[in-house]
Amino acid sequence: MLDRRTLLAGLLALPADLAAARSAGAAEPGLLRIGYQKNGILVVAKQQGILERRLAPLGQTVRWIEFSFGPPLLEALSLDGIDFGQTGDAPPVFAQAARSNLVYAAAQEAGGSGSGILLPKGSTLTGLADLKGKRVAFAKASSAHNLTIAALEKAGLGYADIEPVTLAPADAAAAFARGSIDAWTIWDPYFAIAEAGEGVRVLASATEIAPQNNFFLASRPFAESRAPVLAAVIGALTEVAAWCTQNRGAVAELLSQGTGVPLAATRRAVDRTDYVIGPMNDRVAAAQQRVADRFHALKLIPKPVRIADAVWTPPARNG
């Protein structure tokens, strides 16, 4: 089992923030700047070099910039630090509310299945209703923020019934390890690392609470000026996703090598990931609209957000 030192080492080895995007430099003709996190399809694509090969005939090169979670990635997108990236459901909602000029390029339905609410060693909580009055940690404006609210709704509780503790993943990991929070809502690979800790329990997984979709997002200027490049990226990533579904053992090896996350934790994360990429259809857009409406109803975003306004339409194929 993982002790406190191993848990923190694994989680704190996932550094990335807005400074990384700033170091990437301004947009350049023929350069695609991709923001990625320590898990998922983009890491596999990076390890395989598939986007570099696919985009070379289009005169494009690729630069990869790492982030620890979704909100800083989308802040970089809004500041022209990156052109493209992937996050969970809540970050683009908050970004839209802050007038970020982004578009939803594609969706990974149930891509956030590797998320859940963890309890530290010694916890006596047994159900979601037991979260009432407790200190629940999550990253603000992240998919974990949305999952926490969905869990409260499922238990018949309101947002005011808990004490929210908004912490970035590494800070939450430290708080969890020292027992200063009662529960932690988090996603893979952080989730997979922490759940193996001594005495750690899963209060509820995302699949037990509510569907969690992931999204591939692009800046609108990039999507409009280089639509064929964006279409090629989505096409290549769709192929990577299909390969991942058929080669989960190899995916775990690639992810572990590319991120430094222990192989055992990576295998757990890979085994519960649905590697399917599809367009922003009406079902996915409606689900994302419900997320946006949830945050607005709680006054956590300053104005209503209309998801349909940010859905990208791929260019028509010739022939």
C-alpha positions as CSV (number, residue, x, y, z in Angstrom):
1,M,0.0,0.0,0.0
2,L,1.1,3.6,-0.6
3,D,2.2,5.5,2.4
4,R,1.9,9.3,2.8
5,R,5.4,9.9,1.3
6,T,4.7,7.8,-1.7
7,L,1.3,9.4,-2.2
8,L,2.7,12.9,-2.1
9,A,5.6,12.0,-4.3
10,G,3.3,10.6,-7.0
11,L,1.0,13.5,-6.9
12,L,3.5,16.3,-6.5
13,A,5.4,14.9,-9.5
14,L,2.6,16.2,-11.7
15,P,3.7,19.9,-11.9
16,A,2.3,22.2,-14.5
17,D,0.8,25.7,-14.5
18,L,0.2,28.8,-16.5
19,A,4.0,29.6,-16.4
20,A,4.5,26.6,-18.7
21,A,2.1,28.1,-21.2
22,R,3.8,31.5,-21.0
23,S,7.2,29.9,-21.7
24,A,5.7,28.3,-24.9
25,G,5.7,31.7,-26.5
26,A,3.2,33.5,-28.7
27,A,1.4,31.9,-31.6
28,E,3.5,31.2,-34.7
29,P,2.5,30.3,-38.2
30,G,2.6,26.6,-38.7
31,L,2.8,25.8,-34.9
32,L,0.2,24.0,-33.0
33,R,0.5,24.5,-29.2
34,I,-1.3,21.7,-27.3
35,G,-2.1,21.8,-23.6
36,Y,-2.3,18.4,-21.9
37,Q,-2.6,16.9,-18.5
38,K,-1.0,13.8,-17.0
39,N,-3.6,11.3,-18.3
40,G,-5.6,10.3,-21.3
41,I,-5.6,10.3,-25.1
42,L,-3.4,13.3,-25.6
43,V,-0.5,11.8,-23.6
44,V,-0.7,8.6,-25.7
45,A,-0.7,10.7,-28.8
46,K,2.3,12.6,-27.5
47,Q,4.2,9.5,-26.7
48,Q,3.4,8.0,-30.1
49,G,4.2,11.1,-32.1
50,I,1.1,10.6,-34.2
51,L,0.1,14.3,-34.4
52,E,3.6,15.3,-35.5
53,R,3.5,12.8,-38.3
54,R,-0.1,13.6,-39.3
55,L,0.4,17.3,-39.4
56,A,3.8,17.5,-41.1
57,P,2.2,17.3,-44.6
58,L,0.1,20.3,-43.6
59,G,3.2,22.2,-42.8
60,Q,2.5,22.1,-39.1
61,T,4.7,21.4,-36.1
62,V,3.6,20.6,-32.5
63,R,4.6,22.0,-29.2
64,W,3.3,20.3,-26.0
65,I,2.6,22.3,-22.8
66,E,1.8,20.4,-19.6
67,F,-0.9,21.5,-17.0
68,S,-1.9,20.1,-13.6
69,F,-5.6,20.6,-14.2
70,G,-8.2,22.1,-16.5
71,P,-8.7,25.7,-15.3
72,P,-5.1,26.8,-15.8
73,L,-5.1,25.1,-19.2
74,L,-8.2,27.1,-20.3
75,E,-6.8,30.3,-18.9
76,A,-3.8,29.7,-21.1
77,L,-6.2,29.1,-24.0
78,S,-7.9,32.5,-23.4
79,L,-4.5,34.3,-23.1
80,D,-3.3,32.8,-26.4
81,G,-0.8,30.6,-24.6
82,I,-2.1,27.5,-26.3
83,D,-4.3,26.6,-29.3
84,F,-5.9,23.3,-28.2
85,G,-6.3,21.1,-25.2
86,Q,-8.5,18.7,-23.3
87,T,-10.4,19.2,-20.0
88,G,-13.3,17.9,-18.0
89,D,-16.8,19.4,-18.0
90,A,-16.6,22.3,-15.6
91,P,-13.5,24.3,-16.8
92,P,-15.0,25.3,-20.2
93,V,-18.2,26.5,-18.5
94,F,-16.3,28.8,-16.2
95,A,-14.1,29.9,-19.2
96,Q,-17.2,30.7,-21.2
97,A,-18.6,32.7,-18.3
98,A,-15.4,34.7,-18.2
99,R,-15.8,35.4,-22.0
100,S,-13.0,33.1,-23.2
101,N,-13.2,32.7,-26.9
102,L,-13.2,29.0,-27.1
103,V,-15.0,26.2,-29.0
104,Y,-15.9,22.7,-28.2
105,A,-14.2,20.7,-31.0
106,A,-15.1,17.1,-29.9
107,A,-16.2,15.1,-26.9
108,Q,-15.1,12.1,-25.0
109,E,-18.3,10.8,-23.4
110,A,-17.9,9.3,-20.0
111,G,-14.3,10.3,-20.2
112,G,-14.4,11.4,-16.6
113,S,-15.4,7.9,-15.3
114,G,-12.1,7.7,-13.4
115,S,-13.2,10.2,-10.8
116,G,-14.7,9.9,-7.4
117,I,-14.9,11.0,-3.8
118,L,-12.2,9.6,-1.5
119,L,-12.2,9.2,2.2
120,P,-9.0,9.3,4.3
121,K,-7.9,6.6,6.7
122,G,-10.1,6.4,9.8
123,S,-13.2,8.1,8.2
124,T,-16.6,6.8,9.5
125,L,-18.6,8.2,6.5
126,T,-20.6,5.5,4.7
127,G,-22.8,7.4,2.2
128,L,-23.1,10.6,0.3
129,A,-25.6,12.0,2.9
130,D,-22.8,11.8,5.5
131,L,-21.0,14.6,3.7
132,K,-23.4,17.1,5.4
133,G,-21.3,19.5,7.5
134,K,-18.0,18.0,6.3
135,R,-14.9,19.6,4.7
136,V,-14.9,18.4,1.1
137,A,-11.9,19.3,-1.0
138,F,-11.9,19.8,-4.8
139,A,-10.3,22.0,-7.4
140,K,-12.4,25.1,-8.1
141,A,-14.0,25.2,-11.5
142,S,-12.8,21.7,-12.2
143,S,-14.8,18.6,-13.1
144,A,-14.4,17.6,-9.4
145,H,-16.3,20.8,-8.5
146,N,-19.2,19.6,-10.7
147,L,-19.0,16.1,-9.4
148,T,-19.2,17.3,-5.8
149,I,-22.3,19.3,-6.5
150,A,-23.9,16.4,-8.4
151,A,-23.1,14.1,-5.4
152,L,-24.8,16.5,-3.1
153,E,-27.9,16.7,-5.3
154,K,-28.0,12.9,-5.4
155,A,-28.0,12.8,-1.6
156,G,-30.6,15.5,-1.3
157,L,-28.2,18.0,0.1
158,G,-27.4,21.6,-1.0
159,Y,-24.0,23.2,-1.7
160,A,-24.4,25.1,1.6
161,D,-24.6,21.8,3.5
162,I,-20.8,21.2,3.2
163,E,-17.7,23.2,3.8
164,P,-16.1,23.5,0.4
165,V,-12.3,23.5,0.5
166,T,-11.0,24.6,-2.9
167,L,-7.5,23.3,-3.5
168,A,-5.4,22.4,-6.5
169,P,-4.8,18.7,-6.8
170,A,-1.3,18.7,-5.2
171,D,-2.4,20.9,-2.3
172,A,-5.5,18.7,-1.8
173,A,-3.3,15.6,-1.8
174,A,-1.2,17.1,1.0
175,A,-4.4,18.0,3.0
176,F,-5.8,14.5,2.4
177,A,-2.6,12.8,3.5
178,R,-2.5,14.7,6.8
179,G,-6.2,14.2,7.5
180,S,-7.2,17.8,7.5
181,I,-10.2,17.3,5.1
182,D,-13.1,14.8,5.4
183,A,-13.4,13.9,1.7
184,W,-11.6,14.6,-1.5
185,T,-13.3,14.7,-5.0
186,I,-10.6,14.0,-7.6
187,W,-10.0,12.5,-11.0
188,D,-7.4,10.1,-12.5
189,P,-4.4,9.7,-12.2
190,Y,-4.6,11.5,-8.8
191,F,-7.6,9.3,-7.9
192,A,-5.8,6.1,-8.9
193,I,-2.7,7.0,-6.9
194,A,-4.6,8.1,-3.7
195,E,-7.1,5.3,-3.6
196,A,-4.3,2.7,-3.1
197,G,-3.3,4.5,0.1
198,E,-3.6,2.6,3.4
199,G,-7.1,2.9,4.8
200,V,-8.3,5.0,1.9
201,R,-11.9,4.3,0.8
202,V,-14.0,5.3,-2.2
203,L,-17.2,6.9,-0.9
204,A,-18.7,7.0,-4.4
205,S,-17.3,6.8,-8.0
206,A,-18.4,9.1,-10.8
207,T,-20.2,6.3,-12.5
208,E,-22.4,6.0,-9.3
209,I,-23.1,9.7,-9.1
210,A,-23.4,11.3,-12.6
211,P,-21.9,10.9,-16.1
212,Q,-18.7,12.9,-16.5
213,N,-17.8,14.0,-20.1
214,N,-14.4,15.3,-21.2
215,F,-13.9,17.8,-24.1
216,F,-11.4,18.7,-26.7
217,L,-11.3,22.5,-26.9
218,A,-9.7,25.0,-29.2
219,S,-9.4,28.8,-29.3
220,R,-12.0,30.2,-31.7
221,P,-9.3,32.1,-33.8
222,F,-7.4,28.9,-34.3
223,A,-10.5,26.9,-35.2
224,E,-11.6,29.5,-37.7
225,S,-8.2,30.3,-39.3
226,R,-6.9,26.7,-39.4
227,A,-10.0,24.6,-39.5
228,P,-8.4,21.8,-41.7
229,V,-5.6,21.5,-39.1
230,L,-8.1,21.2,-36.2
231,A,-10.1,18.6,-38.2
232,A,-6.9,16.6,-38.8
233,V,-6.1,16.7,-35.1
234,I,-9.5,15.4,-34.1
235,G,-9.3,12.7,-36.8
236,A,-5.9,11.5,-35.6
237,L,-7.0,11.5,-32.0
238,T,-10.0,9.5,-32.9
239,E,-7.7,6.9,-34.3
240,V,-5.6,7.0,-31.1
241,A,-8.7,6.5,-29.1
242,A,-9.6,3.4,-31.1
243,W,-6.1,2.0,-30.6
244,C,-6.3,2.7,-26.9
245,T,-9.5,0.6,-26.6
246,Q,-7.8,-2.4,-28.1
247,N,-4.4,-2.0,-26.4
248,R,-5.0,-1.1,-22.8
249,G,-1.9,-2.8,-21.5
250,A,0.3,-0.8,-23.9
251,V,-1.6,2.4,-23.1
252,A,-0.8,2.0,-19.4
253,E,2.9,1.5,-20.3
254,L,3.0,4.6,-22.5
255,L,1.2,6.7,-19.9
256,S,3.4,5.6,-17.1
257,Q,6.5,6.3,-19.1
258,G,5.2,9.7,-20.3
259,T,4.0,10.9,-16.9
260,G,6.0,9.3,-14.2
261,V,2.9,8.0,-12.5
262,P,3.4,4.5,-11.1
263,L,2.4,1.8,-13.5
264,A,-0.1,0.1,-11.1
265,A,-2.0,3.4,-10.6
266,T,-1.9,4.0,-14.3
267,R,-3.4,0.6,-15.1
268,R,-6.3,1.3,-12.7
269,A,-6.9,4.6,-14.5
270,V,-6.7,3.0,-18.0
271,D,-9.0,0.1,-17.1
272,R,-11.9,2.5,-16.3
273,T,-11.5,4.9,-19.1
274,D,-13.8,5.0,-22.1
275,Y,-11.5,5.9,-25.1
276,V,-14.2,7.1,-27.5
277,I,-14.1,10.5,-29.3
278,G,-17.1,11.8,-31.0
279,P,-18.6,15.1,-32.2
280,M,-20.5,17.5,-30.1
281,N,-23.9,16.0,-30.7
282,D,-27.2,17.2,-29.2
283,R,-27.0,14.7,-26.3
284,V,-23.5,15.8,-25.3
285,A,-24.3,19.5,-25.7
286,A,-27.5,19.1,-23.6
287,A,-25.6,17.3,-20.8
288,Q,-23.0,20.1,-20.8
289,Q,-25.7,22.7,-20.7
290,R,-27.1,21.1,-17.6
291,V,-23.6,21.5,-16.0
292,A,-23.6,25.2,-17.0
293,D,-27.1,25.7,-15.6
294,R,-26.1,24.0,-12.3
295,F,-23.2,26.4,-11.7
296,H,-25.3,29.5,-12.7
297,A,-28.2,28.4,-10.4
298,L,-25.7,28.3,-7.5
299,K,-24.3,31.7,-8.5
300,L,-20.9,30.2,-9.0
301,I,-20.7,31.8,-12.5
302,P,-21.8,35.4,-13.0
303,K,-24.0,34.9,-16.0
304,P,-25.9,32.1,-17.9
305,V,-23.7,30.2,-20.4
306,R,-25.1,28.9,-23.7
307,I,-23.1,25.8,-24.8
308,A,-24.5,25.8,-28.3
309,D,-22.8,29.2,-29.0
310,A,-19.4,27.5,-28.6
311,V,-19.9,24.3,-30.6
312,W,-17.5,24.0,-33.5
313,T,-18.7,22.8,-36.9
314,P,-16.0,20.8,-38.7
315,P,-15.4,21.9,-42.4
316,A,-17.3,19.9,-45.0
317,R,-15.2,17.2,-46.7
318,N,-14.8,17.4,-50.5
319,G,-15.9,14.6,-52.7
